[in-house]
Amino acid sequence: MKKTQEKENIIELKNIKKVYNEVTAVDNFNLEVKRGEFVTFLGPSGCGKTTTLRMIAGFELPTEGEITLNGQDISKLPPYQRPINTVFQRYALFPHLNIYDNIAFGLKLKTEEVTYKNNNGKTITRKERLTKKEIKEKVRHALEIVDLEGFEKRSIDTLSGGQQQRIAIARAIVNEPEILLLDEPLGALDLKMRKEMQIELKSMHETLGITFIYVTHDQEEALTMSDKVVVMRDGMIQQIGTPEEIYNEPKNAFVADFIGESNIFNGKVTGDKKVRFCNHIFDCVDQFPVGTRVDVVVRPEDVFMRKAGQGMIDVVVDSVVFKGIHYEITVLCGETEIVIQSIKNAEVGTTIGVDIEPDGIHLIENNVTANEFDGVITKHNTVEFGDGEFECDLTQLYPGSRILDDTLVDEKGEEINIVGTEVKVYVPLNGCIEMSDDADEGGVTGNIISLIYKGDHYQYIVRTENEYDFILDDEDLWNENDFVSLVIPKEKIKLALK
Amino acid sequence: MFKFSRKQLCIPYAVFLLFFVIAPLVVIIYYAFTNGKGEFTFNNFTNFFTDSNTIGTLIYSMFISLVTTLVCLVIAYPVAYILANSKLKRKSVILMIFIMPMWINFTLRITAVKEILTAIEGNLAYYPFLNTIIGMTYDFFPFMILPLYNALEKIDRRLIEASHDLGADGVTTFIKVTFPLSMPGVISGITMVFLPVMTNYVVLDMLYNSTYIMGSLIGSYFNAYDWNNGSMISIVLLAIILVVTLFTNKLGNITGENRGATL
């Protein structure tokens, strides 16, 4: 194997976009992978991570954008011409071949350029297939790497899931690919096996020196194994960074929520490295202008329990769950829940103090306080925006105007011709939009595509049919993918003329 | 007390089996090894293998079967392959079009084929062999395409992708992955066509006007009240079918697990 030479980019994805049946699966995807790196695509199912991997493998062609391997554009090459091999999600071993033939499948097709001098002293270069002996030796070596020596003659259905997984890895690495793609390879294994294979894969990566691109929805797996993690959601990259960066400095509330456990609160910057949340002003290390609205991320292990009155704030213990290595303690600060991980126990119902150190508080700027849409006035009391039509109060647009016989009139009582006017629509996040499971109740329907718990309420994103997103806060728990109807009281809809 | 158990549900079938499968078989075996006077004899057996007419018919039947099977396979495989891999939403509807002839009465269909061929060729006697193959192929095509389609449709798409991934282009992938994995379908298609064709005399009767097939040979003996020789031919045919079935089953086992690609 080649030793990691220069840290040059082996593969680059530029502005990759993939559209299936008018649905955008991946958008604006930019990534550079260095030779020998272990990169993980992490995200919930349907976030586009597998689609991206399949574009690198060549099973899908990007709708837009370019994939370059060692500086050459490979976006349009068929998979069999790419020096890239894949370990498939459910192994995809050939059931009609034994283990030897499975592993040798790629080798038997491989040609190598051989240069030699013939009798006349001419140098001839031609492509030759590997000899049987070479193939045999390579297969033996690959089996040795995955720790299944002597399994050549066995048929694949005699193997356990873990062994099949190893054969699938052997079948891919035996071809000495430049990049090895792994599509949730450990998803079908049980927990213990998965942990073992994680360590083995990591050490395989180190010894082989091949670039690994790994897809998983398991954040722990991603943090354990990777040099670089790409967090994805909804076809978009949320953050690229080392496992430490992703964990300690999540770029947005989604990443914070997805990677590890976190407490996420709505906060406001009140001074130089000072932030207010849970009715207390905490010192922190991030700096933002005073008044900035922020998402405050605090990891459960960064919250420390003190005796009542001795902490920064006093809280009431709400529940305690024993988790093996630690207790998971949920406390209430007023209405807001804080989750604490501690090796110490606490008694439910008691009041305790809580400390959060400045470096345990991570701030993410979040100035989104209202949904903003472009709308059109459809009648004298309705406006259409975000896939729906809502009743609203149009008098706010013209000072002194009023509604007379269902018609908007100005001070003099003359009708204002308003139908068809384009307006800006603002709907605040907090307490303005209500969800209902009765599809006819609200002005628009959609599916919940994301929810994030923020201590005393959930923040939801509801996506409508034509991909308008409504962000709203709600105290009740709904499920992801729930189909809901959105009710917006007419006094909550704020309008402005363009 | 009468106690109901699930096994008792088998009784109707057991009775059916006894009267319509086992009893006739016993009768046939009895006739095959006796002469007209009811005495035990092997003469019928030796007759079979010494009579050039019988042997000739056997070989000719096999030949017709073989050609029909091959033609069916060659026509059905590409169709099944394209259909199984197409992204059409109504694949089953298209498949049904191929299978629909099965819904029409067999004799009626063959009569229709006969009329069409007569219209084209003028006189059926010009190309009797060709006509027989056309008739047989038309008749048995659905039995070939169904198992093939089932087998091809079941092939995991990821295996094809894995093959491409490992460096095999389209043709190589077909030879090394798709075709071997469709073998259960191929074998069950062959079984479903080869064996019935060998004894199907209706097609031959109508398109060939001859008795050159095993089924019609048995019929001709029975018509002449020679139950003994007729029965022996049936027994030999049964033995041949048994051997062929065992052989194809074995082949199916070698090529991979049984993927249930039978009808």
HADDOCK unambig.tbl for C-alpha pairs under 7 A between the chains (distance, minus, plus):
assign (segid A and resid 79 and name CA) (segid B and resid 164 and name CA) 5.77 0.50 0.50
assign (segid A and resid 79 and name CA) (segid B and resid 165 and name CA) 5.38 0.50 0.50
assign (segid A and resid 80 and name CA) (segid B and resid 164 and name CA) 4.84 0.50 0.50
assign (segid A and resid 80 and name CA) (segid B and resid 165 and name CA) 5.30 0.50 0.50
assign (segid A and resid 80 and name CA) (segid B and resid 166 and name CA) 6.36 0.50 0.50
assign (segid A and resid 80 and name CA) (segid B and resid 167 and name CA) 3.96 0.50 0.50
assign (segid A and resid 80 and name CA) (segid B and resid 168 and name CA) 5.73 0.50 0.50
assign (segid A and resid 80 and name CA) (segid B and resid 169 and name CA) 6.08 0.50 0.50
assign (segid A and resid 81 and name CA) (segid B and resid 167 and name CA) 6.49 0.50 0.50
assign (segid A and resid 85 and name CA) (segid B and resid 165 and name CA) 5.83 0.50 0.50
assign (segid A and resid 85 and name CA) (segid B and resid 166 and name CA) 6.51 0.50 0.50
assign (segid A and resid 86 and name CA) (segid B and resid 165 and name CA) 6.68 0.50 0.50
assign (segid A and resid 92 and name CA) (segid B and resid 158 and name CA) 5.91 0.50 0.50
assign (segid A and resid 92 and name CA) (segid B and resid 159 and name CA) 5.33 0.50 0.50
assign (segid A and resid 92 and name CA) (segid B and resid 162 and name CA) 6.63 0.50 0.50
assign (segid A and resid 93 and name CA) (segid B and resid 159 and name CA) 6.89 0.50 0.50
assign (segid A and resid 94 and name CA) (segid B and resid 159 and name CA) 6.51 0.50 0.50
assign (segid A and resid 95 and name CA) (segid B and resid 256 and name CA) 6.78 0.50 0.50
assign (segid A and resid 96 and name CA) (segid B and resid 181 and name CA) 6.69 0.50 0.50
assign (segid A and resid 96 and name CA) (segid B and resid 255 and name CA) 6.20 0.50 0.50
assign (segid A and resid 96 and name CA) (segid B and resid 256 and name CA) 5.15 0.50 0.50
assign (segid A and resid 106 and name CA) (segid B and resid 166 and name CA) 4.71 0.50 0.50
assign (segid A and resid 106 and name CA) (segid B and resid 167 and name CA) 5.98 0.50 0.50
assign (segid A and resid 109 and name CA) (segid B and resid 167 and name CA) 6.58 0.50 0.50
assign (segid A and resid 109 and name CA) (segid B and resid 168 and name CA) 6.79 0.50 0.50
